[in-house]
Amino acid sequence: MRVATFNVNGIGSRLPALLQWLEETKPDVACLQELKAPQERFPLAEINAAGYGAIWHGQKSWNGVAILARGVDPVEVTRGLPGDPSDEQSRYIEAVVNDIVICGLYLPNGNPAPGPKFDYKLAWFERLITRAAQLLETGAPVVIAGDYNVMPTELDVYKPERWGDDALFRPETREAFHRLVAQGWTDALRTMHPGEVIYTFYDYFRNAYGRNAGLRIDHLLLS
């Protein structure tokens, strides 16, 4: 099974690019983040026409996650990360696709740090760690994929000395990610490419892509 993660940054405006990407790469499962669209505005007809079933957790203007599956409909398990009934942000969705549990997430950015947004990020991380442990206990094959908004090591960030106070690279954030992985998860990219500089995000400004000045903030963890 080929599983991919893609922060679309607005599924309305980016739909043509998403459909082209699906046609070119043909992932069996795609976890999407930052839909930035309410539930009723998800382009299900276009996604179905591309050969994919879908479930999604929308939110107007912000956040939003989805799981697409080629040729089948994902069977929804839960929408919203368990552990805080008052949390209304659309950042987590979980489904079964061909007997594999797929968790799609968009972890909070957390900036500025310190502050309430950073506190929310760390609290969200703790809820994710709890849910991940529960999933491991089931013995089922699980993939937790998405935009984690964390660079785990200095290898994962261009010029790490500039990022020490950023919520994506603060020690508390990286420590939470390492505790998550230490439960028994496999960082898919680092297992295949242990020493390579591979980034998943580039800023729009200052020719970041051309300079390879990026970040690795999108991850796939495998049970």
Backbone torsions as a table, in degrees:
resi	resn	phi	psi	omega
1	MET	NA	131.4	176.8
2	ARG	-98.5	117.3	-178.6
3	VAL	-115.1	131.1	-179.0
4	ALA	-127.8	158.9	174.6
5	THR	-129.0	141.3	-172.0
6	PHE	-148.9	114.0	171.6
7	ASN	-82.7	106.1	-172.7
8	VAL	-83.2	-17.4	176.7
9	ASN	54.2	49.7	178.3
10	GLY	109.7	93.5	-173.8
11	ILE	-70.9	-23.0	177.7
12	GLY	-65.6	-55.7	-178.1
13	SER	-75.3	-25.2	-175.9
14	ARG	-100.0	7.9	-177.2
15	LEU	-57.9	-45.6	177.9
16	PRO	-57.6	-41.0	178.8
17	ALA	-66.8	-38.9	178.4
18	LEU	-63.5	-46.1	-179.4
19	LEU	-63.8	-38.8	176.8
20	GLN	-63.7	-42.6	179.2
21	TRP	-62.9	-42.8	178.4
22	LEU	-61.7	-41.2	-179.8
23	GLU	-66.7	-39.4	-176.0
24	GLU	-77.6	-39.5	-173.0
25	THR	-100.0	-25.5	177.2
26	LYS	49.7	54.0	175.0
27	PRO	-67.4	147.9	174.5
28	ASP	-72.6	-34.5	177.5
29	VAL	-136.6	136.8	175.2
30	ALA	-130.1	124.5	174.8
31	CYS	-98.1	123.9	-177.3
32	LEU	-109.5	146.2	176.8
33	GLN	-129.2	163.4	-179.8
34	GLU	52.3	54.9	174.4
35	LEU	-60.6	-37.4	-179.3
36	LYS	53.6	45.4	-179.4
37	ALA	-150.1	141.9	176.4
38	PRO	-67.4	165.9	-174.2
39	GLN	-53.5	-42.1	-174.8
40	GLU	-76.6	-8.5	-178.5
41	ARG	-100.5	7.5	178.0
42	PHE	-70.1	132.6	-174.8
43	PRO	-81.0	65.0	-174.7
44	LEU	-62.5	-40.6	-178.2
45	ALA	-59.8	-43.1	-179.9
46	GLU	-68.3	-39.0	178.0
47	ILE	-65.2	-44.1	177.6
48	ASN	-61.7	-41.1	-179.8
49	ALA	-63.7	-26.3	177.2
50	ALA	-80.9	-3.5	176.5
51	GLY	98.8	17.9	-175.4
52	TYR	-122.4	138.0	164.8
53	GLY	-86.1	163.3	-175.2
54	ALA	-155.0	148.6	162.2
55	ILE	-128.5	151.9	-175.2
56	TRP	-153.0	158.9	179.9
57	HIS	-131.1	94.7	-171.4
58	GLY	-90.0	166.7	176.8
59	GLN	-160.1	132.1	-177.2
60	LYS	-63.1	126.2	171.5
61	SER	75.5	-24.9	-172.7
62	TRP	-136.1	158.7	168.7
63	ASN	54.0	-146.2	-179.9
64	GLY	95.8	129.7	-179.0
65	VAL	-135.3	155.7	179.3
66	ALA	-149.6	156.3	172.1
67	ILE	-124.3	122.6	176.2
68	LEU	-107.1	143.3	179.1
69	ALA	-135.3	129.2	-175.9
70	ARG	-74.2	118.8	173.7
71	GLY	80.8	-2.5	-179.9
72	VAL	-142.3	163.7	174.1
73	ASP	-97.2	123.4	174.9
74	PRO	-58.8	141.6	177.6
75	VAL	-96.9	110.5	-173.8
76	GLU	-66.9	136.0	174.2
77	VAL	-102.1	-52.1	179.4
78	THR	-157.9	152.3	170.6
79	ARG	-124.0	131.9	-171.8
80	GLY	93.1	132.9	-179.0
81	LEU	-72.8	124.2	-179.9
82	PRO	-60.3	155.5	173.3
83	GLY	117.3	-15.3	179.0
84	ASP	-150.1	92.1	-178.1
85	PRO	-60.8	-19.8	-178.3
86	SER	-83.5	-9.4	-177.8
87	ASP	-77.5	113.7	-177.1
88	GLU	-101.8	3.9	-179.2
89	GLN	-80.2	134.7	-175.5
90	SER	-86.4	88.8	-173.1
91	ARG	-126.6	-2.9	-173.8
92	TYR	-148.5	138.4	174.4
93	ILE	-148.7	146.2	-172.8
94	GLU	-137.3	136.2	-177.5
95	ALA	-150.3	167.3	172.7
96	VAL	-109.7	129.2	177.1
97	VAL	-129.2	114.2	179.8
98	ASN	51.2	47.8	175.7
99	ASP	70.5	9.8	175.7
100	ILE	-111.9	132.0	177.6
101	VAL	-79.8	123.1	179.1
102	ILE	-112.5	123.8	177.1
103	CYS	-113.9	120.4	177.2
104	GLY	-107.6	131.6	-175.3
105	LEU	-139.1	155.6	171.1
106	TYR	-133.1	92.9	-174.9
107	LEU	-72.1	142.6	-177.6
108	PRO	-56.8	146.4	177.7
109	ASN	-67.0	-51.3	174.1
110	GLY	93.0	-6.2	177.6
111	ASN	-84.4	149.0	-2.6
112	PRO	-78.0	150.4	179.4
113	ALA	-122.5	137.0	-1.5
114	PRO	-75.5	167.5	179.9
115	GLY	153.0	178.2	-176.6
116	PRO	-59.6	-36.8	-179.7
117	LYS	-67.5	-35.9	177.5
118	PHE	-71.1	-38.4	176.4
119	ASP	-60.4	-41.8	178.2
120	TYR	-63.3	-40.9	178.9
121	LYS	-59.6	-48.2	-177.9
122	LEU	-67.0	-38.6	177.4
123	ALA	-65.1	-39.6	177.6
124	TRP	-63.0	-41.8	178.2
125	PHE	-59.3	-42.1	179.8
126	GLU	-63.7	-39.7	176.4
127	ARG	-64.5	-38.3	177.1
128	LEU	-64.0	-42.8	178.7
129	ILE	-60.0	-41.4	178.0
130	THR	-64.0	-46.3	-179.8
131	ARG	-64.9	-40.2	-179.9
132	ALA	-61.9	-40.1	177.9
133	ALA	-63.3	-40.7	177.8
134	GLN	-62.0	-40.7	-179.6
135	LEU	-66.5	-40.4	177.8
136	LEU	-61.7	-37.4	-178.0
137	GLU	-64.5	-22.6	180.0
138	THR	-72.6	-22.9	-177.2
139	GLY	79.8	-0.6	179.6
140	ALA	-77.1	152.9	172.3
141	PRO	-69.5	130.8	-173.6
142	VAL	-134.7	141.8	170.1
143	VAL	-124.3	127.2	173.8
144	ILE	-111.4	107.3	-171.1
145	ALA	-125.9	144.6	175.0
146	GLY	156.2	-166.2	178.1
147	ASP	-92.1	103.5	-176.9
148	TYR	-85.6	-13.6	-177.6
149	ASN	52.6	44.8	174.6
150	VAL	-148.5	134.9	170.5
151	MET	-100.1	110.2	-171.3
152	PRO	-66.0	-34.9	-176.1
153	THR	-139.7	171.8	178.3
154	GLU	-64.3	-24.8	177.0
155	LEU	-64.7	-19.8	-173.1
156	ASP	-96.0	12.3	-177.3
157	VAL	-148.8	135.0	175.9
158	TYR	-72.3	126.1	-178.7
159	LYS	52.4	67.6	-175.5
160	PRO	-58.9	-24.0	-179.1
161	GLU	-63.2	-18.0	-180.0
162	ARG	-87.3	-6.3	-169.0
163	TRP	-114.5	8.8	-172.6
164	GLY	-57.5	-33.4	-177.4
165	ASP	-99.1	1.8	-179.2
166	ASP	-80.0	143.4	-177.5
167	ALA	-61.2	-23.0	-179.4
168	LEU	-79.2	-14.2	-173.6
169	PHE	-132.3	2.3	178.9
170	ARG	-62.0	152.6	-178.8
171	PRO	-55.3	-37.3	-178.6
172	GLU	-63.8	-37.9	-179.6
173	THR	-68.5	-47.2	-179.0
174	ARG	-66.4	-36.8	179.0
175	GLU	-63.1	-39.4	178.2
176	ALA	-64.3	-42.6	178.5
177	PHE	-62.9	-42.9	-179.1
178	HIS	-66.7	-35.1	175.2
179	ARG	-65.1	-38.1	176.9
180	LEU	-61.4	-51.5	-178.7
181	VAL	-61.8	-36.7	-177.3
182	ALA	-65.2	-13.9	174.8
183	GLN	-63.0	-22.6	-177.1
184	GLY	131.0	16.5	179.6
185	TRP	-88.2	152.6	177.8
186	THR	-107.5	122.7	173.6
187	ASP	-76.3	104.3	-169.3
188	ALA	-57.9	-47.2	-176.3
189	LEU	-66.9	-44.3	-177.8
190	ARG	-69.5	-25.9	175.9
191	THR	-68.9	-39.0	-179.5
192	MET	-82.4	-30.6	-175.6
193	HIS	-134.2	72.1	-169.8
194	PRO	-64.4	-28.5	-174.8
195	GLY	-122.0	8.0	-175.3
196	GLU	-87.7	147.5	173.3
197	VAL	-84.7	105.6	-179.7
198	ILE	-130.7	122.5	-179.6
199	TYR	-110.8	154.6	179.2
200	THR	-117.9	-7.6	-178.5
201	PHE	-140.4	137.4	174.5
202	TYR	-132.1	137.8	176.4
203	ASP	-66.5	155.3	178.6
204	TYR	-71.7	-21.5	-168.7
205	PHE	-97.6	159.9	170.1
206	ARG	57.4	34.0	175.0
207	ASN	51.8	43.1	-176.2
208	ALA	-59.0	-41.0	-179.3
209	TYR	-65.5	-44.2	179.8
210	GLY	-62.7	-30.8	179.0
211	ARG	-91.4	-0.2	-174.7
212	ASN	54.1	41.6	179.1
213	ALA	-99.7	79.4	-171.9
214	GLY	-125.3	-169.8	179.7
215	LEU	-136.4	149.7	169.2
216	ARG	-106.5	98.5	-178.0
217	ILE	-119.4	-5.8	-179.9
218	ASP	-106.1	128.8	-171.4
219	HIS	-137.2	152.9	171.0
220	LEU	-122.4	115.1	177.3
221	LEU	-103.8	131.9	-175.3
222	LEU	-115.7	139.3	178.1
223	SER	-73.9	NA	NA
